[in-house]
């Protein structure tokens, strides 16, 4: 437009996305960066879910229950007993490998996102780092009954707490900054909802253990983990796919 002296381009967003002022360091990610971040955000949750499934399938006598047994039981070769649950996981090493790798992979995916400047970037990196550290602790220190006696169980408990908090806060953070991350508003709201559900489930999980009720404790624990895993994978799929311009978006100078 004649007389417009602003040298910086701006983007007018349609729908419910309000225009944002570009800041230094807020360069949009390249196609390759988006695909790399997307692939890693898909791979991390899939590592967890697949190793969980493989280890559970190998636990046959009696069969492993997703609603009754703790997730951590899959990482205990045993035989061992804790909180009244008998643990004997023939493929414990598979689950522990999954614990160790999934959070690191998700952290790498978050680090690969280049559309998050300054504090927004750290708001995603900090919980992702917490999640990765928690996964490493879970993998290195299985939660057996013996671990509760020799002191290593404290590291396992710390890893579980870090994983719960880190994963769910990460989902909320990415959902809250969906525009910068290149995600659709609906997916952003879904990520936030998954994180909130996960944190509420985490509180219910610890209450279940402390009370000694152990009512569907495996299911409640998965309520604290699986929602953020699945929605992070969905975010990865969205990043992997083509970047679609929103209807009505126009570039001006």
VEXTI-791163 format. One record per residue (C-alpha): residue number from 1; y negated, z negated, x. Coordinates in steps of 0.02 Angstrom, whole numbers, plus 50000, padded with zeros to 5 digits. Layout:
# residues N
<pt><k>NUM</k><yy>Y</yy><zz>Z</zz><xx>X</xx></pt>
...
This chain:
# residues 253
<pt><k>1</k><yy>50000</yy><zz>50000</zz><xx>50000</xx></pt>
<pt><k>2</k><yy>49826</yy><zz>50044</zz><xx>50066</xx></pt>
<pt><k>3</k><yy>49735</yy><zz>49897</zz><xx>50141</xx></pt>
<pt><k>4</k><yy>49894</yy><zz>49794</zz><xx>50167</xx></pt>
<pt><k>5</k><yy>49888</yy><zz>49729</zz><xx>50345</xx></pt>
<pt><k>6</k><yy>50045</yy><zz>49623</zz><xx>50341</xx></pt>
<pt><k>7</k><yy>50159</yy><zz>49693</zz><xx>50478</xx></pt>
<pt><k>8</k><yy>50313</yy><zz>49598</zz><xx>50423</xx></pt>
<pt><k>9</k><yy>50427</yy><zz>49672</zz><xx>50289</xx></pt>
<pt><k>10</k><yy>50475</yy><zz>49564</zz><xx>50142</xx></pt>
<pt><k>11</k><yy>50616</yy><zz>49579</zz><xx>50017</xx></pt>
<pt><k>12</k><yy>50591</yy><zz>49551</zz><xx>49832</xx></pt>
<pt><k>13</k><yy>50750</yy><zz>49479</zz><xx>49759</xx></pt>
<pt><k>14</k><yy>50807</yy><zz>49501</zz><xx>49580</xx></pt>
<pt><k>15</k><yy>50907</yy><zz>49391</zz><xx>49463</xx></pt>
<pt><k>16</k><yy>50899</yy><zz>49205</zz><xx>49499</xx></pt>
<pt><k>17</k><yy>50864</yy><zz>49222</zz><xx>49685</xx></pt>
<pt><k>18</k><yy>50685</yy><zz>49172</zz><xx>49725</xx></pt>
<pt><k>19</k><yy>50596</yy><zz>49262</zz><xx>49867</xx></pt>
<pt><k>20</k><yy>50608</yy><zz>49174</zz><xx>50034</xx></pt>
<pt><k>21</k><yy>50489</yy><zz>49183</zz><xx>50181</xx></pt>
<pt><k>22</k><yy>50572</yy><zz>49249</zz><xx>50336</xx></pt>
<pt><k>23</k><yy>50562</yy><zz>49131</zz><xx>50484</xx></pt>
<pt><k>24</k><yy>50594</yy><zz>49159</zz><xx>50669</xx></pt>
<pt><k>25</k><yy>50781</yy><zz>49163</zz><xx>50703</xx></pt>
<pt><k>26</k><yy>50822</yy><zz>49214</zz><xx>50524</xx></pt>
<pt><k>27</k><yy>50877</yy><zz>49390</zz><xx>50569</xx></pt>
<pt><k>28</k><yy>51006</yy><zz>49455</zz><xx>50446</xx></pt>
<pt><k>29</k><yy>51182</yy><zz>49460</zz><xx>50518</xx></pt>
<pt><k>30</k><yy>51253</yy><zz>49626</zz><xx>50573</xx></pt>
<pt><k>31</k><yy>51401</yy><zz>49702</zz><xx>50484</xx></pt>
<pt><k>32</k><yy>51516</yy><zz>49652</zz><xx>50627</xx></pt>
<pt><k>33</k><yy>51452</yy><zz>49473</zz><xx>50628</xx></pt>
<pt><k>34</k><yy>51483</yy><zz>49458</zz><xx>50441</xx></pt>
<pt><k>35</k><yy>51660</yy><zz>49526</zz><xx>50460</xx></pt>
<pt><k>36</k><yy>51697</yy><zz>49409</zz><xx>50605</xx></pt>
<pt><k>37</k><yy>51633</yy><zz>49257</zz><xx>50510</xx></pt>
<pt><k>38</k><yy>51725</yy><zz>49312</zz><xx>50354</xx></pt>
<pt><k>39</k><yy>51890</yy><zz>49338</zz><xx>50444</xx></pt>
<pt><k>40</k><yy>51881</yy><zz>49165</zz><xx>50523</xx></pt>
<pt><k>41</k><yy>51833</yy><zz>49080</zz><xx>50359</xx></pt>
<pt><k>42</k><yy>51983</yy><zz>49163</zz><xx>50278</xx></pt>
<pt><k>43</k><yy>52101</yy><zz>49121</zz><xx>50421</xx></pt>
<pt><k>44</k><yy>52058</yy><zz>48935</zz><xx>50433</xx></pt>
<pt><k>45</k><yy>52107</yy><zz>48886</zz><xx>50255</xx></pt>
<pt><k>46</k><yy>52256</yy><zz>49004</zz><xx>50258</xx></pt>
<pt><k>47</k><yy>52321</yy><zz>48920</zz><xx>50417</xx></pt>
<pt><k>48</k><yy>52317</yy><zz>48752</zz><xx>50327</xx></pt>
<pt><k>49</k><yy>52392</yy><zz>48812</zz><xx>50164</xx></pt>
<pt><k>50</k><yy>52527</yy><zz>48918</zz><xx>50245</xx></pt>
<pt><k>51</k><yy>52585</yy><zz>48785</zz><xx>50369</xx></pt>
<pt><k>52</k><yy>52583</yy><zz>48658</zz><xx>50227</xx></pt>
<pt><k>53</k><yy>52694</yy><zz>48772</zz><xx>50123</xx></pt>
<pt><k>54</k><yy>52816</yy><zz>48808</zz><xx>50266</xx></pt>
<pt><k>55</k><yy>52833</yy><zz>48624</zz><xx>50313</xx></pt>
<pt><k>56</k><yy>52855</yy><zz>48573</zz><xx>50130</xx></pt>
<pt><k>57</k><yy>52988</yy><zz>48707</zz><xx>50102</xx></pt>
<pt><k>58</k><yy>53089</yy><zz>48639</zz><xx>50248</xx></pt>
<pt><k>59</k><yy>53086</yy><zz>48462</zz><xx>50175</xx></pt>
<pt><k>60</k><yy>53233</yy><zz>48472</zz><xx>50055</xx></pt>
<pt><k>61</k><yy>53326</yy><zz>48306</zz><xx>50050</xx></pt>
<pt><k>62</k><yy>53250</yy><zz>48246</zz><xx>49937</xx></pt>
<pt><k>63</k><yy>53128</yy><zz>48389</zz><xx>49903</xx></pt>
<pt><k>64</k><yy>52948</yy><zz>48366</zz><xx>49955</xx></pt>
<pt><k>65</k><yy>52828</yy><zz>48340</zz><xx>49809</xx></pt>
<pt><k>66</k><yy>52650</yy><zz>48405</zz><xx>49811</xx></pt>
<pt><k>67</k><yy>52601</yy><zz>48277</zz><xx>49679</xx></pt>
<pt><k>68</k><yy>52688</yy><zz>48123</zz><xx>49751</xx></pt>
<pt><k>69</k><yy>52690</yy><zz>48139</zz><xx>49941</xx></pt>
<pt><k>70</k><yy>52542</yy><zz>48127</zz><xx>50058</xx></pt>
<pt><k>71</k><yy>52494</yy><zz>48286</zz><xx>50149</xx></pt>
<pt><k>72</k><yy>52507</yy><zz>48193</zz><xx>50314</xx></pt>
<pt><k>73</k><yy>52691</yy><zz>48158</zz><xx>50282</xx></pt>
<pt><k>74</k><yy>52726</yy><zz>48339</zz><xx>50325</xx></pt>
<pt><k>75</k><yy>52669</yy><zz>48303</zz><xx>50503</xx></pt>
<pt><k>76</k><yy>52790</yy><zz>48157</zz><xx>50528</xx></pt>
<pt><k>77</k><yy>52962</yy><zz>48206</zz><xx>50592</xx></pt>
<pt><k>78</k><yy>53030</yy><zz>48033</zz><xx>50557</xx></pt>
<pt><k>79</k><yy>53128</yy><zz>47957</zz><xx>50485</xx></pt>
<pt><k>80</k><yy>52987</yy><zz>47837</zz><xx>50446</xx></pt>
<pt><k>81</k><yy>52914</yy><zz>47742</zz><xx>50299</xx></pt>
<pt><k>82</k><yy>52733</yy><zz>47710</zz><xx>50254</xx></pt>
<pt><k>83</k><yy>52651</yy><zz>47651</zz><xx>50091</xx></pt>
<pt><k>84</k><yy>52824</yy><zz>47652</zz><xx>50012</xx></pt>
<pt><k>85</k><yy>52853</yy><zz>47836</zz><xx>50052</xx></pt>
<pt><k>86</k><yy>53000</yy><zz>47894</zz><xx>50156</xx></pt>
<pt><k>87</k><yy>52951</yy><zz>48028</zz><xx>50282</xx></pt>
<pt><k>88</k><yy>53066</yy><zz>48154</zz><xx>50363</xx></pt>
<pt><k>89</k><yy>52986</yy><zz>48322</zz><xx>50397</xx></pt>
<pt><k>90</k><yy>53102</yy><zz>48442</zz><xx>50493</xx></pt>
<pt><k>91</k><yy>52956</yy><zz>48557</zz><xx>50534</xx></pt>
<pt><k>92</k><yy>52826</yy><zz>48425</zz><xx>50572</xx></pt>
<pt><k>93</k><yy>52765</yy><zz>48525</zz><xx>50721</xx></pt>
<pt><k>94</k><yy>52716</yy><zz>48668</zz><xx>50605</xx></pt>
<pt><k>95</k><yy>52605</yy><zz>48557</zz><xx>50498</xx></pt>
<pt><k>96</k><yy>52529</yy><zz>48473</zz><xx>50651</xx></pt>
<pt><k>97</k><yy>52490</yy><zz>48644</zz><xx>50725</xx></pt>
<pt><k>98</k><yy>52405</yy><zz>48689</zz><xx>50561</xx></pt>
<pt><k>99</k><yy>52305</yy><zz>48526</zz><xx>50563</xx></pt>
<pt><k>100</k><yy>52248</yy><zz>48561</zz><xx>50741</xx></pt>
<pt><k>101</k><yy>52196</yy><zz>48742</zz><xx>50715</xx></pt>
<pt><k>102</k><yy>52125</yy><zz>48757</zz><xx>50539</xx></pt>
<pt><k>103</k><yy>51965</yy><zz>48659</zz><xx>50566</xx></pt>
<pt><k>104</k><yy>51930</yy><zz>48739</zz><xx>50734</xx></pt>
<pt><k>105</k><yy>51948</yy><zz>48910</zz><xx>50654</xx></pt>
<pt><k>106</k><yy>51830</yy><zz>48865</zz><xx>50512</xx></pt>
<pt><k>107</k><yy>51704</yy><zz>48798</zz><xx>50638</xx></pt>
<pt><k>108</k><yy>51713</yy><zz>48963</zz><xx>50733</xx></pt>
<pt><k>109</k><yy>51680</yy><zz>49055</zz><xx>50570</xx></pt>
<pt><k>110</k><yy>51527</yy><zz>48951</zz><xx>50531</xx></pt>
<pt><k>111</k><yy>51463</yy><zz>48974</zz><xx>50709</xx></pt>
<pt><k>112</k><yy>51481</yy><zz>49162</zz><xx>50687</xx></pt>
<pt><k>113</k><yy>51358</yy><zz>49162</zz><xx>50541</xx></pt>
<pt><k>114</k><yy>51192</yy><zz>49226</zz><xx>50608</xx></pt>
<pt><k>115</k><yy>51086</yy><zz>49221</zz><xx>50452</xx></pt>
<pt><k>116</k><yy>51059</yy><zz>49033</zz><xx>50457</xx></pt>
<pt><k>117</k><yy>50903</yy><zz>48983</zz><xx>50555</xx></pt>
<pt><k>118</k><yy>50855</yy><zz>48815</zz><xx>50626</xx></pt>
<pt><k>119</k><yy>50899</yy><zz>48663</zz><xx>50521</xx></pt>
<pt><k>120</k><yy>51000</yy><zz>48765</zz><xx>50397</xx></pt>
<pt><k>121</k><yy>51116</yy><zz>48819</zz><xx>50537</xx></pt>
<pt><k>122</k><yy>51141</yy><zz>48640</zz><xx>50595</xx></pt>
<pt><k>123</k><yy>51168</yy><zz>48583</zz><xx>50416</xx></pt>
<pt><k>124</k><yy>51323</yy><zz>48694</zz><xx>50416</xx></pt>
<pt><k>125</k><yy>51378</yy><zz>48668</zz><xx>50597</xx></pt>
<pt><k>126</k><yy>51378</yy><zz>48477</zz><xx>50591</xx></pt>
<pt><k>127</k><yy>51501</yy><zz>48457</zz><xx>50446</xx></pt>
<pt><k>128</k><yy>51605</yy><zz>48603</zz><xx>50514</xx></pt>
<pt><k>129</k><yy>51617</yy><zz>48512</zz><xx>50681</xx></pt>
<pt><k>130</k><yy>51666</yy><zz>48352</zz><xx>50590</xx></pt>
<pt><k>131</k><yy>51802</yy><zz>48449</zz><xx>50498</xx></pt>
<pt><k>132</k><yy>51866</yy><zz>48524</zz><xx>50661</xx></pt>
<pt><k>133</k><yy>51870</yy><zz>48355</zz><xx>50748</xx></pt>
<pt><k>134</k><yy>51962</yy><zz>48279</zz><xx>50600</xx></pt>
<pt><k>135</k><yy>52093</yy><zz>48415</zz><xx>50604</xx></pt>
<pt><k>136</k><yy>52123</yy><zz>48390</zz><xx>50790</xx></pt>
<pt><k>137</k><yy>52148</yy><zz>48203</zz><xx>50764</xx></pt>
<pt><k>138</k><yy>52269</yy><zz>48234</zz><xx>50621</xx></pt>
<pt><k>139</k><yy>52370</yy><zz>48353</zz><xx>50727</xx></pt>
<pt><k>140</k><yy>52377</yy><zz>48243</zz><xx>50881</xx></pt>
<pt><k>141</k><yy>52409</yy><zz>48077</zz><xx>50793</xx></pt>
<pt><k>142</k><yy>52536</yy><zz>48095</zz><xx>50650</xx></pt>
<pt><k>143</k><yy>52522</yy><zz>47963</zz><xx>50514</xx></pt>
<pt><k>144</k><yy>52691</yy><zz>47879</zz><xx>50529</xx></pt>
<pt><k>145</k><yy>52735</yy><zz>47699</zz><xx>50493</xx></pt>
<pt><k>146</k><yy>52754</yy><zz>47669</zz><xx>50680</xx></pt>
<pt><k>147</k><yy>52578</yy><zz>47736</zz><xx>50707</xx></pt>
<pt><k>148</k><yy>52510</yy><zz>47596</zz><xx>50598</xx></pt>
<pt><k>149</k><yy>52590</yy><zz>47471</zz><xx>50717</xx></pt>
<pt><k>150</k><yy>52545</yy><zz>47549</zz><xx>50885</xx></pt>
<pt><k>151</k><yy>52363</yy><zz>47581</zz><xx>50842</xx></pt>
<pt><k>152</k><yy>52366</yy><zz>47772</zz><xx>50839</xx></pt>
<pt><k>153</k><yy>52364</yy><zz>47766</zz><xx>50650</xx></pt>
<pt><k>154</k><yy>52179</yy><zz>47722</zz><xx>50661</xx></pt>
<pt><k>155</k><yy>52146</yy><zz>47891</zz><xx>50741</xx></pt>
<pt><k>156</k><yy>52244</yy><zz>47977</zz><xx>50604</xx></pt>
<pt><k>157</k><yy>52146</yy><zz>47885</zz><xx>50469</xx></pt>
<pt><k>158</k><yy>51982</yy><zz>47929</zz><xx>50555</xx></pt>
<pt><k>159</k><yy>52037</yy><zz>48111</zz><xx>50562</xx></pt>
<pt><k>160</k><yy>52078</yy><zz>48113</zz><xx>50377</xx></pt>
<pt><k>161</k><yy>51909</yy><zz>48039</zz><xx>50332</xx></pt>
<pt><k>162</k><yy>51818</yy><zz>48162</zz><xx>50445</xx></pt>
<pt><k>163</k><yy>51914</yy><zz>48306</zz><xx>50368</xx></pt>
<pt><k>164</k><yy>51877</yy><zz>48253</zz><xx>50189</xx></pt>
<pt><k>165</k><yy>51692</yy><zz>48224</zz><xx>50219</xx></pt>
<pt><k>166</k><yy>51665</yy><zz>48370</zz><xx>50338</xx></pt>
<pt><k>167</k><yy>51753</yy><zz>48500</zz><xx>50231</xx></pt>
<pt><k>168</k><yy>51671</yy><zz>48452</zz><xx>50068</xx></pt>
<pt><k>169</k><yy>51497</yy><zz>48431</zz><xx>50139</xx></pt>
<pt><k>170</k><yy>51517</yy><zz>48601</zz><xx>50224</xx></pt>
<pt><k>171</k><yy>51559</yy><zz>48681</zz><xx>50056</xx></pt>
<pt><k>172</k><yy>51405</yy><zz>48601</zz><xx>49977</xx></pt>
<pt><k>173</k><yy>51295</yy><zz>48655</zz><xx>50123</xx></pt>
<pt><k>174</k><yy>51352</yy><zz>48836</zz><xx>50122</xx></pt>
<pt><k>175</k><yy>51337</yy><zz>48843</zz><xx>49934</xx></pt>
<pt><k>176</k><yy>51161</yy><zz>48773</zz><xx>49940</xx></pt>
<pt><k>177</k><yy>51106</yy><zz>48904</zz><xx>50067</xx></pt>
<pt><k>178</k><yy>51204</yy><zz>49049</zz><xx>49992</xx></pt>
<pt><k>179</k><yy>51057</yy><zz>49170</zz><xx>50005</xx></pt>
<pt><k>180</k><yy>51040</yy><zz>49144</zz><xx>50192</xx></pt>
<pt><k>181</k><yy>51228</yy><zz>49154</zz><xx>50214</xx></pt>
<pt><k>182</k><yy>51235</yy><zz>49318</zz><xx>50118</xx></pt>
<pt><k>183</k><yy>51336</yy><zz>49249</zz><xx>49972</xx></pt>
<pt><k>184</k><yy>51315</yy><zz>49280</zz><xx>49786</xx></pt>
<pt><k>185</k><yy>51230</yy><zz>49142</zz><xx>49682</xx></pt>
<pt><k>186</k><yy>51387</yy><zz>49117</zz><xx>49577</xx></pt>
<pt><k>187</k><yy>51493</yy><zz>49089</zz><xx>49732</xx></pt>
<pt><k>188</k><yy>51360</yy><zz>48971</zz><xx>49797</xx></pt>
<pt><k>189</k><yy>51372</yy><zz>48865</zz><xx>49640</xx></pt>
<pt><k>190</k><yy>51562</yy><zz>48868</zz><xx>49652</xx></pt>
<pt><k>191</k><yy>51555</yy><zz>48805</zz><xx>49831</xx></pt>
<pt><k>192</k><yy>51441</yy><zz>48662</zz><xx>49781</xx></pt>
<pt><k>193</k><yy>51553</yy><zz>48617</zz><xx>49634</xx></pt>
<pt><k>194</k><yy>51708</yy><zz>48620</zz><xx>49746</xx></pt>
<pt><k>195</k><yy>51624</yy><zz>48504</zz><xx>49870</xx></pt>
<pt><k>196</k><yy>51573</yy><zz>48381</zz><xx>49735</xx></pt>
<pt><k>197</k><yy>51748</yy><zz>48382</zz><xx>49660</xx></pt>
<pt><k>198</k><yy>51819</yy><zz>48353</zz><xx>49833</xx></pt>
<pt><k>199</k><yy>51708</yy><zz>48203</zz><xx>49870</xx></pt>
<pt><k>200</k><yy>51747</yy><zz>48125</zz><xx>49701</xx></pt>
<pt><k>201</k><yy>51932</yy><zz>48154</zz><xx>49731</xx></pt>
<pt><k>202</k><yy>51917</yy><zz>48075</zz><xx>49903</xx></pt>
<pt><k>203</k><yy>51847</yy><zz>47916</zz><xx>49825</xx></pt>
<pt><k>204</k><yy>51986</yy><zz>47917</zz><xx>49695</xx></pt>
<pt><k>205</k><yy>52115</yy><zz>47945</zz><xx>49833</xx></pt>
<pt><k>206</k><yy>52060</yy><zz>47795</zz><xx>49934</xx></pt>
<pt><k>207</k><yy>52050</yy><zz>47689</zz><xx>49776</xx></pt>
<pt><k>208</k><yy>52228</yy><zz>47742</zz><xx>49734</xx></pt>
<pt><k>209</k><yy>52290</yy><zz>47687</zz><xx>49905</xx></pt>
<pt><k>210</k><yy>52193</yy><zz>47523</zz><xx>49912</xx></pt>
<pt><k>211</k><yy>52247</yy><zz>47473</zz><xx>49738</xx></pt>
<pt><k>212</k><yy>52428</yy><zz>47507</zz><xx>49780</xx></pt>
<pt><k>213</k><yy>52449</yy><zz>47608</zz><xx>49621</xx></pt>
<pt><k>214</k><yy>52498</yy><zz>47769</zz><xx>49712</xx></pt>
<pt><k>215</k><yy>52482</yy><zz>47866</zz><xx>49549</xx></pt>
<pt><k>216</k><yy>52499</yy><zz>48052</zz><xx>49587</xx></pt>
<pt><k>217</k><yy>52425</yy><zz>48013</zz><xx>49757</xx></pt>
<pt><k>218</k><yy>52478</yy><zz>48180</zz><xx>49829</xx></pt>
<pt><k>219</k><yy>52391</yy><zz>48274</zz><xx>49690</xx></pt>
<pt><k>220</k><yy>52233</yy><zz>48170</zz><xx>49705</xx></pt>
<pt><k>221</k><yy>52230</yy><zz>48196</zz><xx>49894</xx></pt>
<pt><k>222</k><yy>52244</yy><zz>48383</zz><xx>49869</xx></pt>
<pt><k>223</k><yy>52096</yy><zz>48372</zz><xx>49752</xx></pt>
<pt><k>224</k><yy>51997</yy><zz>48316</zz><xx>49904</xx></pt>
<pt><k>225</k><yy>52055</yy><zz>48460</zz><xx>50014</xx></pt>
<pt><k>226</k><yy>52113</yy><zz>48614</zz><xx>49921</xx></pt>
<pt><k>227</k><yy>51953</yy><zz>48653</zz><xx>49822</xx></pt>
<pt><k>228</k><yy>51847</yy><zz>48667</zz><xx>49980</xx></pt>
<pt><k>229</k><yy>51985</yy><zz>48763</zz><xx>50070</xx></pt>
<pt><k>230</k><yy>52001</yy><zz>48891</zz><xx>49931</xx></pt>
<pt><k>231</k><yy>51814</yy><zz>48915</zz><xx>49906</xx></pt>
<pt><k>232</k><yy>51783</yy><zz>48932</zz><xx>50093</xx></pt>
<pt><k>233</k><yy>51916</yy><zz>49068</zz><xx>50094</xx></pt>
<pt><k>234</k><yy>51826</yy><zz>49151</zz><xx>49948</xx></pt>
<pt><k>235</k><yy>51665</yy><zz>49144</zz><xx>50049</xx></pt>
<pt><k>236</k><yy>51758</yy><zz>49227</zz><xx>50192</xx></pt>
<pt><k>237</k><yy>51819</yy><zz>49366</zz><xx>50077</xx></pt>
<pt><k>238</k><yy>51641</yy><zz>49394</zz><xx>50016</xx></pt>
<pt><k>239</k><yy>51575</yy><zz>49405</zz><xx>50194</xx></pt>
<pt><k>240</k><yy>51715</yy><zz>49523</zz><xx>50246</xx></pt>
<pt><k>241</k><yy>51675</yy><zz>49643</zz><xx>50105</xx></pt>
<pt><k>242</k><yy>51527</yy><zz>49762</zz><xx>50096</xx></pt>
<pt><k>243</k><yy>51353</yy><zz>49690</zz><xx>50085</xx></pt>
<pt><k>244</k><yy>51289</yy><zz>49741</zz><xx>49914</xx></pt>
<pt><k>245</k><yy>51104</yy><zz>49751</zz><xx>49877</xx></pt>
<pt><k>246</k><yy>51055</yy><zz>49656</zz><xx>49721</xx></pt>
<pt><k>247</k><yy>50997</yy><zz>49760</zz><xx>49573</xx></pt>
<pt><k>248</k><yy>50809</yy><zz>49787</zz><xx>49576</xx></pt>
<pt><k>249</k><yy>50786</yy><zz>49732</zz><xx>49755</xx></pt>
<pt><k>250</k><yy>50649</yy><zz>49833</zz><xx>49841</xx></pt>
<pt><k>251</k><yy>50581</yy><zz>49826</zz><xx>50016</xx></pt>
<pt><k>252</k><yy>50392</yy><zz>49825</zz><xx>50038</xx></pt>
<pt><k>253</k><yy>50271</yy><zz>49817</zz><xx>50180</xx></pt>
